């Protein structure tokens, strides 16, 4: 958190459980504006579970859900972007890269038929 000299203003945010959470005005001023809305339908049991977890972390339901879902989304994206190979598979991959390139007949024909690339 960035400290601002002379700024002592704070506001209380209430969860529906009635617990208050103290947040500084500067914390909200640093956050980017939220312009999009995401809605989901949940069961009463799911709502109770989420509210209980948010209360245990002294968080609002919105903040708890947003942080939890964002962290999961980042893990899923990272898992699908990163390629993890065993040492043996990595060595095979490097060996394939060291091999001379083999021409692909379809590409050779394509370049013969269209020697100039558009916009080149």
N, C-alpha and C positions, 0 to 999 in steps of 0.2 A: 504494500500500500504506500502511496506517495503522501508524505506529510505536507500540509499546507499551513504555514505559520498563520495563526490567528483564526483558523477555521475550526470551530468547535461545534458547528451545526450538525445535528444528527436527526434521523427520523426513526420511528418505530414501525416495523412492518409486522402485521398480525397474520398468523396462519389461521385457518378455519378452526383449528383446535384451541385457539385462544392464546397460544403462546406468543409472546412478543420477541422480535428479533431486532436488535439495534444495528442500523446500517448508517454509515456516514454519507453525507451528501456528495462528498468527493468521490466515493466509490461508484455511485451511480453516474456521476458526470464523466468518469473515465470509460464506462462501458459503451460499446457502440449501440446505436438505436436499434430496437427490435421492431421490424416492420412486418414480419411474416408470422403467420399463425399456423399451428399444427394442432389438430384435434384428434383425439382417439376415444373410442367407446370402451369402457372397462366394466368389469363386474364389481359389485359392492365389496367383495372380498379383496380384489386387486386394489381398489381405492383405499380400503382400510390398511392394507399392507404398505402401500406407498406412503400414506399419511404417517403411519407409525415410524417408518424408516426416516422420513424427512424430519419428524419431530425429534427423533433420537440424535440426529445430526444438527439440531437447532437450525433447520433450514426451512424455507418455504417449499411447498410441493413443486412449484414451478422451477425453482432453482435446483432442487434435488433431481427432478426428472430430466431437466435440460442437461445437467452435468453428467448424469448417469448415461443417458442416451448418446451424448456427444462422445464420451470416452469409449463406449462400445463401438460407435461408428468409426472412430479413428483406428481402433484395433482391427476391425474387419477390413478396412481399406488397406492398412499396412500389411495385413496377412495376405491380401490378394495382389499387392504390388511387389512385395519382396519374394525373391526366389531363393529358397534354401536348398542347397545340394549337399549330399555327403561328400567326403573327400574323394572317394572313388568316382562319383558322378561328375564332380568338378574337374578332375583330371581328364576324364573322357571328353568333357565339353571343351577344355582347352586344346586337347589333341585334335578335335574336329576343326577348331578355328585355325589351327596351324596347317591343315591340309589345303592344297591348292583348290581354288574355286572351280566348280564344274559348271559348264554352260547349261542353261535351261532352254530346251528347244523352243518352247512357246515364247519366251522372252526374246530369243534371237530373232524369231520370225516377226514378232511385234516391232522390234526396232528396225528391221529391214523394211517393213511396210510403212513405218512412220519414223523416218530418221530425225526429224526435228521435233523436239518437245514443244508443246504449246507455250508461248510466252518466252521462249529461250532466244 
